[in-house]
Amino acid sequence: MTLRTEQLASRLEQGANALAEFAERLTDAQWRIHVPHDGRPVGVVVHHVASVYPIEVGLAQTVASGKPILDLTYEGAIKRMNAKHAEEHASAPKKDTLELLRRNSAAAAAAVRAFSDADLDRAAAVSLNADAPLTTQFVIEDHAVRHSYHHLAKIRAAL
C-alpha cells in the first residue's frame, strides 16, 4: 500500500459509506421511488452500485496490467448490463443490498490498496472513453470512487 492507494481507497470507502448511511434511513416507500432520468427504483440503483465494484476494480486491474479495455461502451455492454441487473434485482431487499454494498466496497478498497504507484501510473486504451489512453488511477477515480457519489446525488435529488 502506498499513500496514493490509501487515499484512493479511503475516498472509495467514504463514498460507499455515505451512500449506505443515506440508504439505511430510507423508508420502504422511498426505496421504491424511481430516480428521474434513470428510471430505476432507488433500491435497484443502490444494489447496482454495490454489484459493480468487482467489475470496476477489474477494469482498473486490466489497465494496470497494461492491457486495453476493448468493446466496452455505455450504449452497448453497459446499458445491457444495467437493464439486466434492474430486471433481476427489481425487489432487492434493503438489508441484503446494504450488506452487499459494504462487502463489495470493502473488497474494492482492499484491491485498490494492493496497487503500486507504478500500477496507478500505467495507461492503456479504454473503449468506454473513446479509446483514450487512461491511467489506472483515472479508471479507479472515474468508476469505483465516483460511482457511489454520482448515484447518491441523483437519489438525493429524487427524494
C-alpha positions in Angstrom: 0.0 0.0 0.0 1.2 3.5 -0.8 0.0 6.9 0.2 -1.8 7.3 -3.1 -3.5 3.9 -3.0 -4.6 4.6 0.6 -6.0 7.9 -0.4 -7.9 6.4 -3.3 -9.2 3.6 -1.2 -10.3 6.0 1.5 -12.3 8.1 -0.9 -13.9 5.0 -2.3 -14.9 3.9 1.2 -16.2 7.4 2.1 -18.5 7.4 -0.9 -19.8 3.9 -0.2 -20.3 4.7 3.4 -22.2 7.9 2.6 -24.5 6.0 0.2 -25.0 3.2 2.8 -25.8 5.7 5.6 -28.2 7.6 3.5 -29.9 4.5 2.1 -30.2 3.0 5.6 -32.5 5.8 6.7 -34.9 5.5 3.7 -38.4 4.3 4.2 -39.8 1.4 2.1 -41.7 3.8 0.0 -38.5 5.9 -0.7 -36.6 2.7 -1.5 -39.1 2.1 -4.3 -39.2 5.7 -5.8 -37.9 5.8 -9.4 -34.9 8.0 -9.9 -35.7 10.6 -12.6 -33.7 10.4 -15.9 -32.6 6.9 -14.8 -35.9 5.1 -14.4 -34.7 2.6 -11.8 -36.0 2.5 -8.3 -33.7 3.8 -5.6 -33.1 0.3 -4.2 -32.1 -1.0 -7.6 -29.7 1.9 -8.0 -28.1 1.2 -4.7 -27.9 -2.5 -5.5 -26.3 -1.6 -8.9 -23.6 0.4 -7.2 -22.9 -2.4 -4.8 -22.8 -5.1 -7.5 -20.4 -3.3 -10.0 -17.5 -2.7 -7.6 -15.9 -6.0 -8.7 -16.3 -5.0 -12.4 -14.9 -1.6 -11.8 -11.9 -2.9 -10.0 -11.4 -5.5 -12.8 -11.3 -2.7 -15.3 -8.6 -1.0 -13.2 -6.6 -4.2 -12.9 -6.8 -4.6 -16.7 -5.3 -1.2 -17.3 -2.7 -1.8 -14.5 -1.6 -4.9 -16.4 -1.0 -2.7 -19.5 -3.9 -4.2 -21.4 -6.5 -2.1 -23.2 -10.2 -2.3 -22.3 -11.9 -3.3 -25.6 -15.5 -3.3 -26.8 -17.0 -1.7 -23.7 -19.3 1.2 -24.3 -22.1 2.8 -22.5 -24.6 2.3 -25.4 -23.5 -1.4 -25.7 -22.4 -3.6 -22.9 -23.1 -1.1 -20.0 -26.6 -0.3 -21.0 -27.4 -4.0 -21.4 -25.8 -4.9 -18.1 -27.7 -2.2 -16.3 -31.0 -3.3 -17.8 -30.5 -6.9 -17.0 -29.4 -6.0 -13.4 -32.5 -3.9 -12.9 -34.8 -6.7 -14.1 -33.1 -9.3 -11.9 -32.9 -7.2 -8.8 -36.2 -5.2 -9.0 -37.2 -6.2 -5.5 -33.8 -6.5 -3.8 -34.3 -6.2 0.0 -32.7 -3.2 1.6 -30.8 -5.2 4.3 -29.2 -7.5 1.7 -28.4 -4.6 -0.6 -26.6 -2.7 2.1 -24.7 -5.8 3.2 -23.6 -6.2 -0.5 -22.6 -2.6 -0.7 -20.5 -2.8 2.4 -18.9 -6.1 1.4 -18.1 -5.2 -2.2 -16.9 -1.7 -1.4 -14.5 -3.1 1.3 -13.2 -5.7 -1.2 -12.8 -2.9 -3.8 -10.9 -0.7 -1.3 -8.6 -3.6 -0.4 -7.9 -4.2 -4.2 -7.1 -0.5 -4.7 -4.7 -0.6 -1.7 -2.9 -3.5 -3.5 -1.9 -1.4 -6.5 1.6 0.1 -6.6 2.2 3.7 -7.7 3.6 2.3 -11.0 0.3 0.4 -11.5 -1.6 3.7 -10.9 0.5 5.5 -13.5 0.2 2.8 -16.2 -2.1 3.8 -19.1 -4.0 1.8 -21.7 -6.7 2.5 -24.2 -10.2 2.5 -22.6 -13.1 1.9 -25.1 -15.6 3.3 -22.6 -13.8 6.6 -23.0 -13.3 6.7 -26.8 -10.2 4.6 -26.6 -8.3 7.3 -24.8 -5.1 6.1 -23.1 -6.1 6.5 -19.5 -4.2 5.7 -16.3 -5.3 3.1 -13.8 -5.7 5.9 -11.3 -8.1 7.7 -13.6 -10.1 4.5 -14.1 -10.4 4.0 -10.3 -11.4 7.6 -9.7 -13.9 7.7 -12.6 -15.6 4.4 -11.8 -15.1 2.8 -8.4 -14.6 6.1 -6.5 -17.1 8.4 -8.4 -19.9 5.9 -8.8 -21.4 6.0 -5.3 -21.1 9.8 -5.2 -22.8 10.1 -8.6 -25.8 7.9 -7.7 -26.1 9.3 -4.2 -26.5 12.8 -5.7 -29.2 11.5 -8.1 -31.0 9.7 -5.3 -31.0 12.8 -3.1 -32.4 14.9 -5.9 -35.1 12.3 -6.5 -36.2 12.4 -2.9 
